[in-house]
Amino acid sequence: MQRHLLITGRPGIGKTTVLMRTVDMLRNAGVVVGGMTTREIRLGGVRTGFEIVDLLSGRAGVLATTERTIGPRLGRYFVNLEDLVGVGVSAISDSILDAGVRVVAIDEIGPMELLSSRFCDVISKAFDSGKSVLATIHERASHPVLDSVKKRSDVRTLVLDVGNRSEAHLSAYEFLASKLRI
């Protein structure tokens, strides 16, 4: 039986927006949602990186930036593996262990995040935890962990496009609400 939902689509289509709207709807229905999300860091209207945020505690760190030259490089960004583990992996791990959390949100399972073996390990644990996972995935990313998640029989994939993105959070909420029986 499917209980996890992956949101995918081209870059900039609104994956994070759909995930956060769905999280808000679940929280308004009394569901505790943990995990992590990412947000763009902009300076003067130009994207210079990404922030990573723990959904339960609000703790934040820098996932990647053009402002530093330490860490693995992906395109023009340098990935901050320390904050990825300290904030992102910790947020997912804490959500798996917290008995009150019913949904683990992960934004995103993408090329930057998959550079960390600890992130890869916690992704597998989240999908095997017995809790529902709501995650965004990079449309073209290919990685053994991501490929195995996509092939799971308990995963449904929602592909965003211009025609469905404004209402996709409603479909995502309905799917998860039915699985959570709320």
Backbone as a chain_set.jsonl record, in Angstrom:
{"seq": "MQRHLLITGRPGIGKTTVLMRTVDMLRNAGVVVGGMTTREIRLGGVRTGFEIVDLLSGRAGVLATTERTIGPRLGRYFVNLEDLVGVGVSAISDSILDAGVRVVAIDEIGPMELLSSRFCDVISKAFDSGKSVLATIHERASHPVLDSVKKRSDVRTLVLDVGNRSEAHLSAYEFLASKLRI", "coords": {"N": [[0.836, -1.184, 0.0], [0.609, 2.192, -0.881], [2.185, 4.828, 0.864], [3.897, 6.89, 0.966], [4.891, 10.029, -0.511], [6.302, 11.419, -3.339], [7.31, 14.429, -4.712], [7.86, 15.819, -7.795], [9.362, 17.497, -10.633], [10.227, 19.983, -13.1], [13.058, 22.219, -12.507], [12.235, 25.041, -10.514], [9.476, 24.853, -10.762], [7.845, 24.709, -8.555], [8.027, 22.84, -6.458], [8.917, 22.925, -3.739], [7.13, 24.822, -2.751], [4.654, 23.463, -3.024], [5.151, 21.323, -1.282], [5.438, 22.731, 1.193], [2.924, 23.991, 1.43], [1.358, 21.729, 1.678], [2.392, 20.666, 4.057], [1.579, 22.726, 5.8], [-1.223, 22.42, 5.635], [-1.512, 19.834, 6.71], [-0.532, 20.268, 9.31], [-2.461, 22.103, 10.209], [-4.549, 20.364, 10.426], [-3.881, 19.049, 12.66], [-1.764, 17.254, 12.547], [1.476, 16.219, 13.341], [4.331, 17.287, 11.806], [7.575, 16.612, 10.874], [11.053, 16.927, 9.937], [12.934, 18.338, 7.197], [13.481, 21.332, 5.305], [14.35, 23.338, 2.442], [15.423, 26.634, 1.561], [15.783, 29.353, -0.693], [18.642, 31.482, -0.66], [18.982, 34.821, -1.09], [20.681, 37.619, -2.384], [20.459, 40.919, -3.071], [18.543, 40.316, -5.024], [19.648, 38.195, -6.375], [20.196, 34.732, -6.493], [22.181, 33.234, -4.121], [22.627, 30.984, -2.726], [21.495, 28.259, -0.597], [19.429, 27.741, 2.187], [19.029, 25.52, 4.933], [16.463, 24.082, 6.872], [15.211, 22.962, 9.967], [12.162, 21.55, 10.462], [10.787, 21.065, 12.861], [12.191, 22.326, 15.018], [12.966, 24.772, 13.994], [15.547, 25.435, 13.662], [18.298, 26.529, 11.688], [20.599, 26.352, 8.913], [23.313, 26.72, 6.565], [23.007, 25.272, 3.5], [24.196, 25.33, 0.93], [26.355, 27.546, -0.865], [27.494, 30.365, -2.79], [29.254, 31.923, -1.623], [31.311, 30.791, -0.171], [34.251, 28.709, -0.243], [34.688, 26.172, 0.549], [34.211, 22.685, 0.841], [32.37, 20.223, -1.12], [31.977, 20.966, -4.59], [29.239, 21.94, -6.528], [28.092, 22.763, -9.487], [27.882, 26.21, -9.406], [27.913, 26.367, -6.699], [29.109, 25.769, -3.373], [28.88, 23.051, -1.306], [27.799, 22.751, 2.007], [28.606, 20.435, 3.984], [28.706, 20.057, 6.724], [26.579, 21.609, 7.907], [24.503, 20.407, 6.52], [24.466, 17.837, 7.611], [24.37, 18.469, 10.394], [22.016, 19.999, 10.663], [20.047, 19.171, 8.671], [20.193, 16.229, 8.423], [20.017, 15.637, 11.124], [17.467, 16.71, 11.685], [15.782, 15.007, 10.222], [16.431, 12.523, 11.38], [15.679, 13.009, 14.081], [12.944, 13.327, 13.703], [12.169, 10.803, 12.846], [12.582, 9.364, 15.184], [10.891, 10.622, 17.018], [7.963, 10.007, 18.604], [5.596, 11.401, 18.284], [5.61, 12.525, 15.763], [4.149, 12.183, 12.622], [4.469, 12.477, 9.922], [7.261, 12.716, 7.82], [8.921, 15.234, 6.366], [10.875, 15.973, 3.541], [12.852, 18.091, 1.896], [15.208, 18.849, -0.189], [15.475, 15.686, -1.875], [18.119, 15.644, -3.468], [20.838, 16.425, -5.788], [22.773, 17.942, -4.256], [22.266, 17.243, -1.563], [22.592, 14.49, -1.675], [25.297, 14.169, -1.733], [26.21, 13.605, 0.753], [26.95, 10.859, 2.714], [25.761, 10.261, 5.129], [23.309, 11.573, 4.911], [22.198, 10.042, 2.846], [21.954, 7.582, 4.18], [20.061, 8.22, 6.215], [17.836, 8.801, 4.703], [16.988, 6.324, 3.685], [16.309, 5.144, 6.134], [14.17, 6.783, 6.914], [12.167, 6.177, 5.013], [11.738, 3.563, 5.709], [10.695, 3.72, 8.221], [8.052, 3.474, 9.069], [6.54, 5.709, 9.181], [4.821, 8.211, 7.243], [6.357, 9.62, 4.383], [6.94, 12.71, 2.929], [8.28, 14.08, 0.222], [10.46, 16.069, -1.841], [11.901, 15.671, -5.042], [14.673, 15.983, -7.171], [14.181, 16.451, -10.555], [15.803, 15.276, -12.637], [17.74, 13.909, -11.292], [19.926, 11.245, -10.565], [20.782, 8.584, -8.616], [21.929, 5.917, -6.601], [20.484, 5.671, -4.094], [18.272, 7.366, -4.465], [17.2, 6.22, -6.776], [16.416, 3.718, -5.758], [14.444, 4.519, -3.934], [12.508, 5.605, -5.666], [11.615, 3.292, -6.906], [10.202, 1.87, -5.022], [7.357, 0.09, -3.877], [5.605, 1.273, -2.146], [5.496, 3.953, -2.661], [4.206, 6.882, -4.068], [4.286, 9.01, -6.891], [4.12, 12.418, -7.642], [3.953, 14.424, -10.324], [4.78, 17.634, -11.057], [3.476, 20.259, -13.093], [2.853, 23.104, -15.223], [0.111, 23.154, -15.456], [-0.962, 21.807, -13.199], [0.229, 22.674, -10.858], [-0.754, 24.71, -9.144], [-2.834, 23.615, -7.708], [-1.846, 21.29, -6.693], [-1.046, 20.827, -4.042], [-3.408, 20.263, -2.755], [-4.117, 17.736, -3.75], [-1.905, 16.325, -2.795], [-2.269, 16.61, -0.025], [-4.791, 15.317, 0.31], [-4.1, 12.691, -0.423], [-2.169, 12.011, 1.589], [-3.71, 12.482, 3.918], [-5.647, 10.501, 3.67], [-4.084, 8.239, 4.063], [-3.203, 8.652, 6.626], [-5.511, 8.64, 7.958], [-7.105, 10.948, 8.668]], "CA": [[0.0, 0.0, 0.0], [1.378, 3.424, -0.95], [2.021, 5.742, 1.998], [4.862, 7.972, 0.8], [4.624, 10.835, -1.695], [7.41, 12.16, -3.911], [6.905, 15.528, -5.59], [8.938, 16.097, -8.736], [9.071, 18.405, -11.734], [11.405, 20.739, -13.544], [13.491, 23.244, -11.557], [11.454, 26.269, -10.467], [8.052, 24.602, -11.004], [7.099, 24.914, -7.314], [8.048, 21.642, -5.604], [8.992, 23.332, -2.33], [5.867, 25.496, -2.427], [3.637, 22.424, -2.836], [5.482, 20.618, -0.04], [5.145, 23.574, 2.359], [1.47, 24.146, 1.538], [0.852, 20.45, 2.19], [2.789, 20.631, 5.472], [0.689, 23.643, 6.52], [-2.556, 21.804, 5.72], [-1.425, 18.728, 7.667], [-0.41, 20.855, 10.654], [-3.772, 22.663, 10.557], [-5.41, 19.226, 10.758], [-3.385, 18.465, 13.905], [-0.705, 16.276, 12.293], [2.83, 16.701, 13.607], [5.207, 17.054, 10.662], [8.976, 16.944, 11.114], [11.907, 16.833, 8.762], [13.712, 19.496, 6.802], [13.18, 21.989, 4.046], [15.371, 24.276, 1.996], [14.949, 27.915, 1.03], [16.813, 30.103, -1.398], [19.275, 32.651, -0.061], [19.132, 35.824, -2.152], [21.308, 38.906, -2.062], [20.223, 41.842, -4.173], [17.745, 39.678, -6.062], [20.392, 37.106, -7.001], [20.33, 33.564, -5.627], [23.575, 32.967, -3.757], [22.738, 29.731, -1.998], [20.312, 27.63, -0.038], [19.372, 27.537, 3.628], [18.368, 24.286, 5.33], [15.705, 24.406, 8.08], [14.559, 21.889, 10.711], [10.746, 21.92, 10.575], [10.317, 20.993, 14.248], [12.839, 23.288, 15.916], [13.229, 26.041, 13.331], [16.997, 25.612, 13.526], [18.666, 26.697, 10.285], [22.011, 26.382, 8.533], [23.543, 26.961, 5.143], [23.226, 24.039, 2.735], [25.165, 25.598, -0.135], [26.497, 28.977, -1.131], [28.562, 30.822, -3.673], [30.068, 32.8, -0.785], [32.42, 30.075, 0.467], [34.98, 27.836, -1.174], [34.99, 24.939, 1.29], [33.211, 21.651, 0.621], [32.234, 19.79, -2.51], [31.398, 21.963, -5.486], [28.204, 21.471, -7.436], [27.816, 23.957, -10.267], [28.549, 27.383, -8.828], [27.729, 26.325, -5.25], [29.891, 24.892, -2.516], [27.944, 22.408, -0.385], [28.228, 22.761, 3.398], [28.238, 19.118, 4.514], [28.557, 20.168, 8.184], [25.208, 22.026, 8.207], [23.603, 19.395, 5.974], [24.361, 16.784, 8.631], [23.99, 19.035, 11.69], [20.64, 20.478, 10.652], [19.166, 18.334, 7.854], [20.18, 14.821, 8.842], [19.497, 15.624, 12.501], [16.016, 16.95, 11.638], [15.132, 13.786, 9.752], [16.631, 11.507, 12.436], [14.837, 13.355, 15.226], [11.548, 13.092, 13.309], [11.97, 9.354, 12.825], [12.552, 8.891, 16.567], [9.842, 11.303, 17.779], [6.71, 9.238, 18.489], [4.494, 12.277, 17.895], [5.704, 12.886, 14.347], [3.485, 11.212, 11.748], [4.95, 12.686, 8.553], [8.616, 13.231, 7.708], [9.06, 16.013, 5.138], [12.273, 16.091, 3.111], [12.975, 18.966, 0.738], [14.853, 17.908, -1.212], [16.427, 14.608, -2.102], [18.702, 16.115, -4.715], [22.278, 16.235, -5.96], [23.566, 18.502, -3.158], [22.046, 16.452, -0.362], [23.088, 13.127, -1.894], [26.753, 14.152, -1.561], [26.476, 13.159, 2.126], [26.589, 9.454, 2.981], [24.845, 10.248, 6.282], [21.998, 11.919, 4.378], [21.726, 8.847, 2.13], [21.561, 6.583, 5.185], [18.849, 8.624, 6.924], [16.72, 8.721, 3.754], [16.518, 4.941, 3.725], [15.667, 4.928, 7.437], [12.883, 7.486, 6.93], [11.198, 5.423, 4.222], [11.487, 2.286, 6.397], [10.362, 4.021, 9.616], [6.645, 3.282, 9.388], [5.881, 7.009, 9.06], [4.718, 8.662, 5.862], [7.378, 10.569, 3.941], [6.562, 13.674, 1.9], [9.592, 14.552, -0.212], [10.661, 16.572, -3.196], [13.081, 15.085, -5.677], [15.169, 16.653, -8.357], [13.611, 15.757, -11.712], [16.749, 14.488, -13.424], [18.774, 13.319, -10.446], [20.06, 9.795, -10.541], [21.676, 8.166, -7.536], [21.397, 4.63, -6.125], [19.479, 5.847, -3.036], [17.092, 7.954, -5.088], [16.634, 5.218, -7.683], [15.729, 2.691, -4.957], [13.23, 5.13, -3.388], [11.533, 5.721, -6.756], [11.12, 1.958, -7.277], [9.457, 1.261, -3.917], [5.927, -0.094, -4.15], [4.824, 2.095, -1.218], [5.736, 5.348, -3.023], [3.478, 7.499, -5.181], [4.989, 10.185, -7.414], [3.303, 13.499, -8.172], [4.759, 15.225, -11.239], [4.232, 18.988, -11.203], [3.616, 20.988, -14.341], [2.179, 24.4, -15.167], [-1.329, 22.947, -15.336], [-1.438, 21.258, -11.919], [1.002, 23.104, -9.687], [-1.473, 25.589, -8.211], [-3.756, 22.804, -6.912], [-1.19, 20.024, -6.349], [-1.007, 20.637, -2.589], [-4.677, 19.649, -2.351], [-3.976, 16.31, -4.063], [-0.924, 15.774, -1.862], [-2.923, 16.536, 1.282], [-5.815, 14.259, 0.272], [-3.401, 11.398, -0.421], [-1.612, 11.739, 2.917], [-4.799, 12.43, 4.893], [-6.275, 9.176, 3.586], [-3.143, 7.266, 4.635], [-3.118, 8.926, 8.065], [-6.883, 8.545, 8.449], [-7.499, 12.189, 9.347]], "C": [[0.886, 1.254, 0.0], [1.097, 4.302, 0.263], [2.982, 6.922, 1.937], [4.551, 8.725, -0.484], [5.887, 11.603, -2.086], [6.851, 13.213, -4.854], [8.092, 15.841, -6.497], [8.446, 17.027, -9.836], [10.315, 19.195, -12.054], [11.803, 21.769, -12.477], [12.616, 24.493, -11.662], [9.959, 26.087, -10.652], [7.209, 24.772, -9.741], [7.051, 23.722, -6.376], [8.048, 22.003, -4.12], [7.703, 24.011, -1.896], [4.766, 24.473, -2.171], [3.893, 21.667, -1.539], [5.083, 21.458, 1.169], [3.65, 23.829, 2.514], [0.844, 22.876, 2.101], [1.179, 20.307, 3.674], [1.861, 21.522, 6.29], [-0.708, 23.039, 6.687], [-2.563, 20.657, 6.725], [-1.354, 19.254, 9.092], [-1.74, 21.45, 11.109], [-4.774, 21.577, 10.92], [-4.924, 18.501, 12.015], [-2.289, 17.43, 13.743], [0.647, 16.922, 12.592], [3.714, 16.281, 12.429], [6.609, 17.498, 11.039], [9.746, 16.866, 9.817], [12.606, 18.135, 8.469], [13.232, 20.053, 5.476], [14.337, 22.908, 3.686], [14.702, 25.533, 1.455], [16.112, 28.588, 0.326], [17.352, 31.218, -0.512], [19.52, 33.614, -1.22], [19.781, 37.079, -1.597], [21.131, 39.802, -3.277], [19.46, 41.222, -5.327], [18.425, 38.521, -6.762], [20.509, 35.945, -6.013], [21.807, 33.268, -5.404], [23.738, 31.671, -2.985], [21.406, 29.222, -1.519], [20.491, 27.446, 1.461], [18.655, 26.214, 3.876], [17.737, 24.529, 6.702], [15.073, 23.145, 8.661], [13.114, 22.314, 10.961], [10.209, 21.864, 12.002], [10.892, 22.104, 15.116], [13.009, 24.675, 15.307], [14.708, 26.328, 13.151], [17.368, 25.65, 12.045], [20.177, 26.677, 10.11], [22.103, 26.647, 7.046], [23.831, 25.621, 4.468], [24.308, 24.245, 1.683], [25.191, 27.088, -0.412], [27.592, 29.228, -2.151], [29.581, 31.634, -2.882], [31.234, 32.1, -0.097], [33.076, 29.168, -0.55], [35.412, 26.542, -0.493], [33.865, 23.954, 1.028], [33.133, 21.27, -0.844], [31.552, 20.861, -3.345], [30.395, 21.294, -6.404], [27.737, 22.695, -8.218], [28.574, 25.131, -9.68], [28.492, 27.396, -7.305], [28.727, 25.388, -4.577], [28.944, 24.366, -1.441], [28.572, 22.335, 1.004], [27.761, 21.454, 4.047], [28.02, 19.165, 6.029], [27.125, 20.561, 8.554], [24.186, 21.038, 7.64], [23.392, 18.279, 6.993], [23.811, 17.354, 9.938], [22.557, 19.511, 11.759], [19.736, 19.473, 9.924], [19.063, 16.892, 8.303], [19.631, 14.705, 10.256], [17.986, 15.807, 12.526], [15.265, 15.694, 11.208], [15.244, 12.695, 10.807], [15.738, 11.763, 13.637], [13.365, 13.067, 14.923], [11.215, 11.607, 13.275], [11.784, 8.845, 14.255], [11.417, 9.472, 17.396], [8.505, 10.598, 17.547], [5.534, 10.096, 18.048], [4.474, 12.645, 16.422], [5.076, 11.784, 13.5], [3.942, 11.305, 10.303], [6.354, 13.285, 8.617], [8.728, 13.916, 6.346], [10.546, 16.169, 4.811], [12.312, 16.887, 1.807], [14.433, 19.416, 0.631], [15.823, 16.748, -1.188], [17.023, 14.905, -3.475], [20.21, 15.958, -4.724], [23.13, 16.783, -4.818], [23.491, 17.614, -1.928], [22.656, 15.056, -0.483], [24.612, 13.029, -1.881], [27.154, 13.636, -0.179], [26.024, 11.716, 2.313], [25.634, 9.361, 4.168], [23.432, 10.641, 5.863], [21.408, 10.706, 3.663], [21.228, 7.788, 3.108], [20.235, 6.95, 5.844], [17.631, 8.602, 5.998], [16.136, 7.317, 3.775], [15.788, 4.648, 5.026], [14.296, 5.6, 7.5], [11.821, 6.685, 6.18], [10.854, 4.079, 4.86], [10.943, 2.478, 7.81], [8.929, 3.693, 10.021], [5.859, 4.581, 9.346], [5.757, 7.341, 7.577], [5.813, 9.678, 5.582], [6.78, 11.407, 2.816], [7.862, 14.325, 1.459], [9.544, 15.148, -1.607], [11.93, 15.933, -3.736], [13.416, 15.882, -6.925], [14.765, 15.82, -9.57], [14.596, 14.821, -12.417], [17.812, 13.797, -12.587], [18.745, 11.8, -10.535], [21.131, 9.452, -9.519], [21.098, 6.856, -7.02], [20.319, 4.758, -5.051], [18.179, 6.373, -3.632], [16.412, 6.949, -6.021], [15.879, 4.14, -6.909], [14.443, 3.237, -4.343], [12.142, 5.185, -4.457], [10.893, 4.368, -7.102], [10.276, 1.293, -6.185], [7.972, 1.181, -4.263], [5.046, 0.761, -3.247], [4.988, 3.591, -1.474], [4.864, 5.739, -4.204], [4.262, 8.74, -5.597], [3.985, 11.162, -8.014], [4.211, 14.387, -9.013], [4.076, 16.576, -11.429], [4.474, 19.52, -12.604], [2.821, 22.282, -14.208], [0.679, 24.226, -14.939], [-1.806, 22.492, -13.972], [-0.78, 21.854, -10.679], [0.225, 23.958, -8.692], [-2.437, 24.811, -7.312], [-3.119, 21.519, -6.385], [-1.141, 19.769, -4.845], [-2.299, 19.997, -2.076], [-4.653, 18.144, -2.602], [-3.018, 15.643, -3.085], [-1.542, 15.601, -0.478], [-3.946, 15.404, 1.314], [-5.181, 12.879, 0.318], [-2.893, 11.068, 0.982], [-2.682, 11.653, 3.989], [-5.482, 11.068, 4.859], [-5.38, 8.109, 4.21], [-3.068, 7.414, 6.154], [-4.474, 8.803, 8.754], [-7.276, 9.763, 9.27], [-8.66, 12.824, 8.602]], "O": [[1.814, 1.354, 0.803], [-0.055, 4.503, 0.649], [2.899, 7.842, 2.75], [4.018, 8.152, -1.434], [6.463, 12.334, -1.28], [6.009, 12.911, -5.7], [9.197, 16.099, -6.018], [7.251, 17.302, -9.945], [11.33, 19.091, -11.366], [10.982, 22.146, -11.641], [12.296, 24.946, -12.761], [9.229, 27.077, -10.696], [5.995, 24.958, -9.83], [6.123, 23.605, -5.577], [7.271, 21.452, -3.341], [7.236, 23.792, -0.778], [4.021, 24.601, -1.199], [2.961, 21.397, -0.782], [4.446, 20.94, 2.087], [3.157, 23.878, 3.642], [-0.088, 22.937, 2.904], [0.334, 19.875, 4.459], [1.404, 21.12, 7.36], [-1.304, 23.137, 7.76], [-3.507, 20.517, 7.503], [-2.037, 18.746, 9.98], [-2.108, 21.314, 12.276], [-5.739, 21.835, 11.639], [-5.477, 17.469, 12.395], [-1.916, 16.782, 14.721], [0.923, 18.037, 12.148], [3.831, 15.1, 12.102], [6.809, 18.633, 11.473], [9.166, 16.753, 8.737], [12.845, 18.943, 9.367], [12.661, 19.345, 4.646], [15.19, 23.214, 4.519], [13.575, 25.499, 0.963], [17.272, 28.414, 0.7], [16.622, 31.817, 0.278], [20.177, 33.27, -2.203], [19.47, 37.533, -0.496], [21.594, 39.484, -4.372], [19.7, 41.562, -6.485], [17.837, 37.917, -7.66], [20.872, 36.138, -4.852], [22.576, 33.078, -6.347], [24.853, 31.294, -2.627], [20.344, 29.667, -1.954], [21.556, 27.052, 1.937], [17.771, 25.833, 3.109], [18.369, 25.102, 7.589], [14.471, 22.355, 7.935], [12.873, 23.335, 11.607], [9.249, 22.569, 12.314], [10.161, 22.751, 15.866], [13.179, 25.653, 16.036], [15.083, 27.341, 12.56], [16.82, 24.894, 11.243], [20.931, 26.952, 11.044], [21.09, 26.782, 6.358], [24.781, 24.926, 4.827], [25.226, 23.435, 1.558], [24.202, 27.796, -0.224], [28.492, 28.41, -2.343], [30.64, 31.99, -3.399], [32.071, 32.769, 0.509], [32.505, 28.894, -1.606], [36.377, 25.901, -0.907], [32.696, 24.337, 0.997], [33.747, 21.906, -1.701], [30.666, 21.571, -2.869], [30.654, 20.237, -6.978], [27.061, 23.565, -7.669], [29.786, 25.051, -9.478], [28.973, 28.341, -6.68], [29.128, 24.365, -5.133], [28.287, 25.143, -0.75], [29.719, 21.916, 1.162], [26.658, 21.38, 4.589], [27.226, 18.387, 6.56], [26.516, 19.926, 9.414], [23.117, 20.854, 8.222], [22.266, 17.832, 7.208], [22.89, 16.785, 10.525], [21.937, 19.433, 12.82], [18.768, 18.98, 10.503], [17.965, 16.388, 8.538], [18.87, 13.786, 10.558], [17.293, 15.142, 13.296], [14.225, 15.364, 11.778], [14.261, 12.014, 11.101], [15.109, 10.84, 14.156], [12.629, 12.612, 15.798], [10.109, 11.204, 13.633], [10.93, 7.995, 14.509], [11.018, 8.865, 18.39], [7.982, 10.592, 16.433], [4.568, 9.573, 17.492], [3.434, 13.035, 15.891], [5.418, 10.609, 13.635], [3.823, 10.344, 9.543], [6.608, 14.23, 9.363], [8.64, 13.266, 5.305], [11.363, 16.458, 5.686], [11.865, 16.419, 0.76], [14.825, 20.331, 1.355], [16.875, 16.822, -0.553], [16.501, 14.474, -4.503], [20.792, 15.423, -3.78], [24.119, 16.153, -4.442], [24.509, 17.274, -1.327], [23.172, 14.51, 0.492], [25.163, 11.935, -2.002], [28.31, 13.27, 0.035], [24.857, 11.391, 2.096], [24.785, 8.471, 4.206], [22.459, 10.106, 6.395], [20.237, 10.382, 3.859], [20.189, 7.169, 2.878], [19.374, 6.088, 6.018], [16.509, 8.404, 6.464], [14.92, 7.147, 3.872], [14.758, 3.974, 5.021], [13.361, 5.044, 8.077], [10.699, 6.534, 6.664], [9.794, 3.516, 4.583], [10.748, 1.497, 8.528], [8.628, 3.641, 11.214], [4.633, 4.562, 9.462], [6.503, 6.812, 6.753], [6.152, 10.496, 6.438], [6.191, 10.877, 1.874], [8.487, 15.046, 2.237], [8.709, 14.785, -2.436], [12.891, 15.689, -3.007], [12.537, 16.381, -7.628], [14.991, 14.61, -9.595], [14.242, 13.69, -12.753], [18.705, 13.157, -13.141], [17.687, 11.172, -10.574], [22.245, 9.975, -9.563], [19.878, 6.698, -7.003], [19.331, 4.024, -5.091], [17.102, 5.863, -3.323], [15.185, 6.849, -6.044], [14.819, 3.693, -7.347], [13.455, 2.512, -4.236], [10.987, 4.853, -4.189], [9.745, 4.323, -7.543], [9.692, 0.237, -6.428], [7.411, 2.095, -4.867], [3.867, 0.957, -3.541], [4.66, 4.408, -0.614], [4.791, 5.028, -5.206], [4.832, 9.434, -4.755], [3.113, 10.777, -8.793], [5.125, 15.026, -8.491], [2.941, 16.651, -11.901], [5.512, 19.276, -13.218], [2.186, 22.519, -13.181], [0.049, 25.066, -14.297], [-2.951, 22.761, -13.608], [-1.199, 21.56, -9.559], [0.525, 23.925, -7.498], [-2.818, 25.309, -6.252], [-3.782, 20.739, -5.701], [-1.189, 18.616, -4.415], [-2.285, 19.274, -1.08], [-5.112, 17.366, -1.767], [-3.276, 14.539, -2.604], [-1.359, 14.567, 0.165], [-3.96, 14.614, 2.257], [-5.668, 11.994, 1.021], [-3.15, 9.983, 1.503], [-2.572, 10.824, 4.893], [-5.856, 10.537, 5.905], [-5.882, 7.169, 4.826], [-2.892, 6.433, 6.877], [-4.566, 8.856, 9.98], [-7.721, 9.643, 10.412], [-9.149, 13.88, 9.004]]}, "num_chains": 1, "name": "protein.A"}
